[in-house]
């Protein structure tokens, strides 16, 4: 449970673009799937789509309060999914692989290893291998945005986190 809380703290900190302290000024809020809410003149993302501002969605609250609210709403399967990590490579055009929907929606995963080599001019003759196909920076941005949109469409709208293992590729 402690590992899950640490992971959620990282996710919320990234999503809020703030630190452990409550954020006072209105942060920039963007959305692709879930609607926005306006409460007391402030804008929030309605991550669970229920039309009301819930604790974990309120960037004005402290990290611990937001984590506790979110953990209380999660199913055991969603909690287990957050403990998993999977490689999720883009194809040569930066598109989502066929198994992205299964990982995000069915297995509730939120952490992914991004292995695609990002280069200015991909070599289409290079075999994809374990690291996936070479893609452009634009394709990498489109790909990670597509994964975030897929994550936003889930029941609680928990954002995806990407990691890279530069030492090995």
Helices and strands as residue ranges (DSSP letters): H 2-16, E 36-39, E 42-45, G 55-57, H 63-73, H 76-82, E 86-87, H 100-101, I 102-106, E 111-113, H 137-152, E 161-163, G 166-168
